[in-house]
Every structure is written in structure tokens, then in C-alpha cells.
Amino acid sequence: MTSPAGSPGWAFWATGPRASWGSASTFASTPAPSSSRTRPTARTWRWSQATVSLGAAHTHATPGGAGVDELQNITTLGFQPQVFEAQVEGIVAADADRAEGRLRVSRSELADAGVNRSMEAFRLNPEELRSALPDGLDTSSTTLRMERGGAVDAVVNWYATHSTSLTNTNRLVSEDNKGCAEYALERLDHGVHLTAQQRAEFVGAFANSNSGDISPNLNLSPGSGPTDDEFENTREIGTRQADAVRSQLASAGDPVGSGVASRITYVDMRGYQVRPEFSGTGRTERTGWAILGTAFGAGSQEDGPGPSIFSEGLWNNPFSATLASWRYRVDRYEAAIQAPKSTLLSVGAMGWVQQQVPVQLIRLGRLWLAVMPGEVTAAVGVMYRRAVAEATGAQERDVIIQATSNGCTHYVTTRWEYESQQYEGGATIYGKHSAAAYCQILDGLARAIVDDTEVALGPVPRDESATALRSLQGADGADLPMPMRAFGDVWTQPVDVTAGQVARAVFVGANPNNNVRHGGSYLVLERQVDGAWQRFRDDQDFDPRFRWEDKLFWRSLVTLEWTVPAGAAGTYRFVYQGDRRTGLGRILPITATSRAFTVR
């Protein structure tokens, strides 16, 4: 769980009741193009904006920096080309692996893998929204299964919970609970090995849905619930999501049906007009320039609080609230968009976030996939489903919300939730009418698909990948060994252990950013079987952990750990695989092995 190796995802192409897809290390959904009905020519692209969807599970523990917006890249100190290229490679691999198959869908309810962390805001919603979400939860677990040769080859599951079982003090690379759900289906159920140089026989992708106000921390405290161990919680919440899919796969599922179409449009949210039939106020309303409120600065207290100088809630930051009140009395136009938010950062005016945002709608037979930017609350998800269902005549249950996709626009709350200015409302950057705006856009896309009409692509943001500020992380000078030691020397040898204890070895290593080892491992645990050493675990598994420690002056120690499970008696050893940078900039491999140790 601690390596930066990508998790498998899926890519999908469909042409009717049959479909084709490929497995890869990035998530993309790609139905056949329909928004541009041009005849193929020598210069026709295989895929278009409308036919590719990039979805993020959203965890705070994976490598970042794949985007170009300054606000999202603060924690990575800029754009990380290695992360970006890994995602591109995954999509290309999926394209190369496409093949014909069939689609089926299955559903179940899952109520114990999340809790509404913002009930104070949720209770402000009208009854028509509250009644659709008992306890403020969307408990639907929906799985799209892909069959080749009569066997399930891949699944994509949508379930609304944050991937924040790990706290914001965690420094290990992990895909959090949704990654553990993938691991359960792929590795435990199907024996998939991510470092094997062959096609994965099964792909399990766990996508995000309307989880903006849903926490996996069931005790409403970071790292707490169902246990007090954040790593065990990560495993348990992931297992519950995996078990829901396992139970669904025990039955045949329902055919998706024929017919595929997709539309996408980019909308400038700096002044988008929302018509009265969508605004809900009886007036034309607007969105506005992106602004983060002081409640955003407080962070989510249940999943990872921010600095103590900020608080969630409307008047819990009295100084900024007073300033905002004065400002809105002067600027009625801005008040109609952003009030009662207290401004922390005008990130739109600063050019730190995307303001021309993509909204995408994909039809797969009777299913409708609303691919939305931003983290949307449970209630907003209901609004989106109803907007698409009303425009298409589909059942609400057949409208799937895929959030945090194609762009990062922070949160979207209902206008009633916004009034409370909890964390989610403070992070609804385009103002209180954002959800209504997106419903209006979805309505237009849905009617275009039903009527088979074109949709203008809209104001696509300028491609800044070539000019984005490159992160200095991983660009250190030449690695040096510890004094009087060589690279790969074992600093601390492992000792014999029993089940429940932690086996540990420490090596003289180098900065892991020298080579992210995409498709490989930093850590290998080998077991002795009939006198030969066999790979037993590596850093795609949950219980081993790889820790890098910067000892200053470009010196590093690397610790390999393994929490020993029950029934693992035998003889083992650790293998460290790394890379060092020379003074001339060359990257040279390091491979080192610990002494053997015994598990009794």
C-alpha cells in the first residue's frame, strides 16, 4: 500500500450492446464519439474531448502534481511530469488492449462505509432532498461489469465516500480505502500482480460519486471509525466496498442495453447565468469568480482539520465575517453570488484555479453517466440525477454521478447547505448557485443526446502543461551514502519475530524520486520455499511498508517493514530496490538484500 506504483483502472469503448475495453494503470471511460459526427479521415482523432473521461478517487495520500493549476499543486510545489506521464501511459496501454465484450450493471445498498460529516448543513435542505437521503447518506453501490468470453473481465464501482481513512499526518503513499477495495478484488480474489509484465486478468476500479460531505471516519474524527487505527480503518472501509461488489457479482446482473452517445461542454463559471426554472429562486442567478472562504481554511474537522485560526460555520470567524457583511452591503452583485461566504482567497482573480470547467454526459444503453468536476455533496448528487432523469425520461437510479472528474473545482453544495458555510460551503468556489448551474448544463447536454444535436465545446482552457511551474521535489543533487557506508548497505538487520509483530530492515538508500519505478517495486519480501527464494509480498500489498528518511546533505536511510499476519511461519528476507543520482546526473540502480529472519 505504500508504493507510488499506479493502481489498475479501466478504459471503455462501446458501440452498442457489445463493447470493448482495455485495462491499464489509469482510469478513463471512453464511449464511441457522437458529439462530432464527421466522417473518418486520415487526420481524425480516435478519441475526442467528449469520449474520454478522467476520474479521480480523491485521496490525500497518492502522488500529486498531475495538473497545472497552482492551487492544486501547492502541496507538491508545482507540476510533477512523472505523475502526469504515468497517467498518460496508462491510457495509451488501455487503448492498445481494447477488445469486444458485453456490459451488465448490478446494484446494492451499503450503509456502513460512510457517515455524513456535515449534518448541520444537510438539515437545511428542503424535505424533497432530505427524504431521498436517510441519515444524509447516498447508500447506493452501483457496479458496471465488463465481460469477455462470458467471464467478468473488469468492473467499475461507484460509491459515495471519501478516500480519507488515512489522516493528514500520514506520509506513506497509499490509495486509501478505495485502493484497498481494488486490491481486494484484483490481488486477493484474482491473483493480479501489478508488477507482472503481462496483461492483468481482472481490473477493479472504484470511482468517486457524490461523496462531498461523506466521511469514511465513522466516529467523525480523523482516523477513527470503525477502529482507532487509521490503517486498519483503511482496510476495513475498503473491504466493505469490495464486499458489496462481491455480493453483486454473485448474481448475473442486468443488461445495460444498446445505444451509446456522449457530449461535453466547457462553461465559463465567472458569470454563468442560471435561468429561473433551475435557480429555484424565481430569478435569473449567476455564478462568479472563484473564491475560497474562511470555512475552507478550517478544513474538514472530521477528515483533516486546517489551522486552528479558522473555524467552520458562518459566524465562527467573527472578524472575516464582519468584513464580508460590510462588503456585501456595498457590492450587491457579489452578494447575490457569494454571500454569506467570508473571503479567504480570491483564487479566481489570482489565476490559481480553472474557471472554464468541463461538464460531460455519457449514455451507455439505459445508463447515464454524469461526469462532473468538483466534489459534490450527497444532496447535490440527487439534484444532478433528477435533472438528467427529467430531461431524458430515464429512471433516477440509472443516472450515475462520477465526481472529481476532468477538472478540479473544489466543492459543490446546494444553495441551502451553502448558507451554513461549513467546510464544503466555504470551498464552493463559484458561489451559492453552482449546483443549479450544473443542473442547467446537464439538462442541455441530456436534451442534445436525446435529440441527437450538437453541443458547442465552449471555452476550453489554454493548455499550460508545457509552461506549468515544475516542482523541485525530486530534483535534488547527487545522492551520497551515509558516512563510512556504501549504497545498499544494511544499516539495521531484521530479527526473528512472531505473528502480530513488525519485521524491519534499514538500508543505506537514495531519494525514491530518482525513479518512481512505475510498474515495479521499491520493496520486496521474499520467502524461502524448498531452499529457493520466492517473492511473497511487495509494496503493492497492504501489510508491507516502505519509509524513506532524508538524513540531510543528500543522504538517505530506507526502512522496509512488514506487519506479520497470523499463519505466516517461515523464513523471509527483505530486498530493497532503488536508484541513486550521481554528480553527473546519471541514475544508477541499487539492489540490496537483508539477512534471513524467521517468523515463529
N, C-alpha and C positions, 0 to 999 in steps of 0.2 A: 504493500500500500504506500510505500514511501519513495518510489522511483518516479522520475519525470516521464517515463515511457507512456505513450498515449494509450487510452482505452479504445477498444474497438467500437466502431459506430456502424452506420449503415448509409448506403446511398440507394435511392429508389427511382426507377423509371417505370412508367405504366403506359399501356396502350389500349386498355380495355379490360375485359375480365381477366386476362392474363397480364403479367407484369414481369419486369426484370430488375435486378438489383445487384449490388456488389457489396462486399464487406471491406472495411478499411479502418483507419485509426482516427477518423474524424466523422462528425455527424452531418449528413446532408440528406435532404429529401428532394427528389428531383423528378416530378412528373413530366410527361411529354409536353413540349411547348404548345401553347394555343393562343397566347396574347399577341403573337406576331405571326400572322398566317401568310408568310412568304413561302414561295416555292424554293426548295433546296438549290443552292448554287455552290460554286467552288469556294465561296467565302462565307457561307452560312455557318454560324457557330452551332456546335452541338447543343449547348445549353444557353439559356438567357437569364436575365435578372428574375424573370417570373418563374423559372423552372428549377431554381436552386434555392434551398433553404438551409441556413446555418443556425443551429440551435445550441445554446449553452445550458448545461445543467446548473451552472452558477454555484460554485463553491469558492471559499476563500483560501483554499489550500493547494491549488494547482498552479503551474507556471502561467504567468500573465504576460501582458505586453504585446498581444497579437493585434490590437487595434492601433489607431493613430491619434485618438483624441487625448488631449493632455490630462484631463481629469481622471480618466480610467487608467492612465499609465503612471500616476503619481507613485504608486506602491512599487512599481518596477523601474522607476527612474527613467522611463522612456520606452520606446518601441523595441521589442525583442524579436529580431528576424528569425532566430532559431525556432521560436514557438510558432510564429506565423508559417514558416516553411513546413513544419511538421504537419500542420493542418492541411496545407495545400497538397502535400504528398499523399495524405490520406484520401482526399477527394479524388485525386488522379488514380490512385490504386483502386478505389471503388468503381470508377468509370471503366477501368480495364477489366473488372471482374463481373460485369453485368451479364445476366442470363435470364431466361424466361422462367416465370413461376406464377403462383397464384396467391391472392391476398384473402385473408379472413380476419375478422375482428371478434374480440371477446371482451367481456366486462365483468367487474365485480366491485364490491364495496370494501374499503379499507379505512377504518376509523381510528386506528391506534398507532399511526406513524406521523402524526402531526397534531398541533393544537393552535388555535387562533391566538396570536400574541398581541393582538390589538383590539380586544373586545370593546374597549371604551369607544373606539371609532366605529366599529362594526355595528354597535347597537343604535347608532344614529341613522342607519339606513332605513328606508321605508319597509313596511311589512312584506311587500311583494318580493323584496330581495332577501330579507331575513328568513322568511319561511322556506326559501329554496336551499338554505344552508343551515341545518340544525347544528348548534354549537359553533356556528361561524366557520364550518368546515365543508369543503368540497371533497367528499369521500370516494368519488368515482375513480376507479383504476381501469384504464382502457388500454388494450393491447392490440396492436396491428401485427399479425403474424404473416410471415412470408414463407411459402412452401416451394421447394424444388423437388421434383421427383416424388411427390407425395409425402415428403418429410418436412417438418418445420426447420427452416434454414436460418431464420433470423426473426427477431421480434423487436418492436419499439413500443415502450410503455409510457403512458402519460399519467402522472400522479402529482398532485399538488402538495409538495412540502419542500422547504428549503434544504439545500445541501450544506447545512451549517451545524452538524452534530459536533464537529471539532471547533474548539474555541479560537478566538483571535490571538491566543498566545502560542498556538501550535506552529512549529517551524518545519514540520515534515510535509513533503509533497504527498498529497492524497486526493482522491476523487470523492472523498466523503461518503455519505450514505448511499447515494445513487451509484457511485463506483463500486461499493460493496455489493449492491444488488446485481450489477453487471457481472462482478466476479463470481457470485453465487451461481448464476445461470451458465456462464461461459466455462469457468475453470472447474467448479465443483460438479456441475451437472453434465458438462460435455467435454471436459478434459482439454479445453482450449489453452494453448500456451502462447502467449503474446510474442515471445522471443523466437518461436519456431519459424524457420524460413519456408513457410508454406501457408496456403490459404486456410484461414480459420474455418472449421466445420460448422460453427454456430456463432452468431453475433447477437448479443443482447444489449440494446440501448435503452436507457431510462432518461426520458426527456422531462423538461420542466413544463409546468402548466400554470394555473392561476394560484400561485403559492406566495404572492407578495406579503401576506400577513400571516402565513402559516409557518410555524417553527417546529423542527423535529425535537426540540428540547422540551419534553412533555411536562417537566416541572417548571417551565417558564423561567429558567435560569440557565446561563451559558454552561454547556457541558453536563447538564443534569436532566435525567429522564430518558429512558426508564431506570438507569442506574446512575451512580455518581462518577463513573469512569467514562470520559469522553470517547475513548477509543472503543470501548465495549458498546457504548450507545451508537456509535457509527456503524458497527457491525450489526447490531440488533435492528435499528431502523431500516438499514439496507436489506436485511434478511426478511423483514416483514413485507417490504415492497416486492422482493423476489418471490416470496411465498404466494402473494396474491397472483402473480403471473403463473407460477407453477400450477396453482389450482385452476386457473383459466385454461391452461394447456392440456389439462386432463380431459377436457371435452373438445368437441370438434370446432367450436366457434361458428360464426355466421359469415356467409359470403359477403364480400364488400359490394359486388355488383360491377357493372361496366360503366364506362364514361370517365374521362379524365380531362381536367382543364385547370388552368391557373392564371391568376392576374396579380400584378404588383404595381404599386404606385408610390412615389415619394411625395411627401407633403411637407411644405414649409410651415412649421408649427409656430413661427414667430408672429403670426397673425391670422391663423386659420379661422374662418367663420363657420360657426355651428348653427344650423338652421333651427327654428323654434321646435319643430317636430322631434328633434334629437336633443336639444339643450335641456328640455324638461322645465324650463323657466317661463315658457311662453314668449321668449325674446330671442333674437339672434345674439349669440355669445361668441367669444373669441378665446383662442389660446394665446400665449405670449412668449416672449423671450425667456430662455431657460434661467430659472433662479432656484437655488437651493436655500432652504430655510434653516433657522437655528435648530429646529427639531431634528433635522438631518444630522447636524453636528453632534447631537446626543447619541446617535447610533441606536440600534435596536437593543434595548436593555436585556431582552431575552436571548439574543443570539451573539451580541458583541458590542457592548457599550462604548461610546466615544468619550472624549474628555469630560470631566465632571463639571466644567464650567457651563455646559449646555444641558438642557433637560427637554424631554418630550412633553408635549402639551402646549396649549395655546398661550397661557399667561405664566408659564413656569420659567420663562426667560424675561423678566419684567422690563429690563432696560431696552432690549431689542423690540419687545412687543410695544412699548410706548412709542419708540421711534417709528415702527411700522404703522401704528394707529395714526400718528401725525402725518406720515407720508400719504396714506390712503385718503385722508381728508383733503389733501391738496391735489392728489392725482387720482381722480375718479376713474379714469380709463384703466389705469393699472390696478385699482382696487377691484374693478369688475372681473379682472383676470386672476390676480394673485392673492387678494385679501382672503383670510386674515394672516397669511404667512408672514413671518418675520424674516427679512432677508439676511442670509449669511454670506452667500457668494452669488454674484450675478454672472454665472458661468457662461451664459449665452453671449453676453456682451464681451466677455473675456475671450471668447472663441475656444473655450475648453471642451465643449460638448457638441455633438451632432444635433443640428436643428432642422435639417431636411431628412425626415425619417421615413423608412420603408414600412409599408403595410402590405401583407401578402395573403392571398386566399387561394387554397388548393382544393380542388374537388377530386376525390378518389371514389368513384362509384357513388354510394349514398353518403359517404363520409365527407365532411368539410373540415379542413384544417386551417384555422385562423392563426397565421404566423405573425406574431406581434412583437414589436420592440418593447423593452421595459419589463419590469416585474409588476404584475397586475394582481390586485387583491382578489380574494375569493369572490366577492360580490361583483367586481368588475368583470370577472370571467362569466358570471351569469348574464350580465348585460351584453357582452360580446356574443354569447351563444344565442341569446334571444334576437339580437339584431340580424345575425346570419340566418337563423331559422325563419324569421318573419319575411325576409327578402327572398328566400329560396323555397319555402314550403317544407323544409327539412324538419325532422324532429330535433329538439334541443340536444338530446343525448348523442346525436350523430354529428354534432359540432364539437371539435376538439380544439382546445386552446393550447397553442405552443408558444409560450412566452420567452422572454430574454433571447430573442432571435433576430438575426440580420442587423442588429444595431443595439447599442446600449443607451437607453434613455431614462435610466433610473426607474422610479416607481410610477404607477398609475392607481389612484384611488377613485372611488365615487365622489361626487361633489359633497355628499353628506359626511363621508369619512374625512374628507379634506378639512372640514370645519374644525375638527378636533385637533389638527396639527400634531398628531403623533409622528413617529419617525417616518412612516410611509407617506403621510401628507406633506411633511417638510421636504421630502425627496421627489414629490410630484412636480417636476421642474417646469412644465408648460402651463401650470395653473389648474384651477378647480374644474374646468370644463374639458380636461384632457380625455376622460373616459367617453364623454358624449361625442367628442370629435372623432375618436377612433370608431365608435359605433356608426357614425355617419359615413366614414370612409369604407368600413366593411360593407355597409349597405350598398354603396356604389359598386364595389368590386363584385359582390354577390349578384347583383342585378346584371352586371356586364357578363358574368359567366352564364347565367340563365338565358340571357338574350343573345349570347354569342356576339357581343360587340367589343370593340377595342377600348382600352384604357390608356390614357397618356402616362408615360413613365414618370413624368414630373421632374422636379429639380434635383437631380442626382448630385450628391456632394462630390466635390472635387477629389480625385484620387491623390492622396498625400503620402502614400506608402514609400515613395522614393525620397521624400523630403522630411519625413517624420523624425523627430529627435531620437537618435539611437541611444539605448540605455548603456550606461557604463558598467553595469553589473556584468560580471563575467569577462570583462576586458582588462583584467589586472595584468601586472608584469609577469616576468618569468617566475615559475614556482621554484621554491627552494625546499630541500629536505630539512628535517629537524637537525639541530647540531649533532654531529658525530653519528648520524644515521644516513641511510640511503632510502630512496623511494621504494616503498613496498616492504620495508622492514616492519616486523610485528612489534608494536610498542607494548601491547599487553596481550598475552596469550589467554585463550579461553580455559576455564576449569570445568571439571565434571559437575553436572547439575542433575536435578530431578524435575519431574513434571511440575509446572507452575512457576519455576524459576526462570531467570533470564540468562541465557548464554551470551557471552560478549567477547569480541576481539577488537583491538585497536591497532590501526596500521598508520604508517607514515605515508600520507597520500598527497593529493593535489586538488585544486579547485574543480569541482564537478562540472562547472560551466564550460570547461575546456572542450568537453564533448558530452552532449546530452544523452548520448547512447540510445537514440531513438530506435526502438526495436531490439534493444539489448538490455543489459542489467549492470548496475554498479555492484550488486551484492548477489552472491550465490552461496547457498548452503548445500553441501554435498553429504550424502550418507553412504557409508560403506556397506556394500551388498556383495556377498560371496567374494570378498577380497578386492572388489573393484569399487571405485568412487562413482556415484551416480548423483545427478542433480536432484535435489529433494525440494528445495524452496529457492525462490529468488525475490527480487523486490517488486514483482507483480503480486506477490502473495500478501496476505493481511498481517501475519504474525511476525515476519522479519522486519527490521527497521535499519535504515541507513542514516547515519548522522555525520555531517561534516562540520568541523570546528576550525575556524580561521585563527591561527596562532600568531598572527601579525607577521609583517615582513615576508608575506607570500609563502608562509609555512602552514601546513595543514595536517591535522590528525583526522582520521576517518574511523568511526566506530560502527561495527556491524553487530546487530543484536538479534536474538531470536527468543521469543517467549514460548517456552516449551509446552506443548499441549499434552494431554493425557494420552497414554498408549504409544509414545514415541521412543521407547527404549532402543538404544543402538549407539553406533559410533558415527561422529559427524566431524566436519571441518568447515571453516569459512573460507571463501575465496573473494578477494577484493579485486574489482576490475575498474581501473580509472585511466586518466590521461593527464600528462603534465605539459606545461608550456615551457619551451626553452628560451634562452635570451635572444635567439634569432627568430622566435615566433613559431618554431616547429612544434607540433603536437605529437608527443610520443606516448605509447601505451604503458600502463603499469598493470601487472598481474601479480598478485601475492596470495599466499595460502597460509593459514594458521596451522598450528599443531592439531592433531585429532583430540577430540574430547568425547566423553561418554555421558549419555543420558541413562540414568538408572531407573 
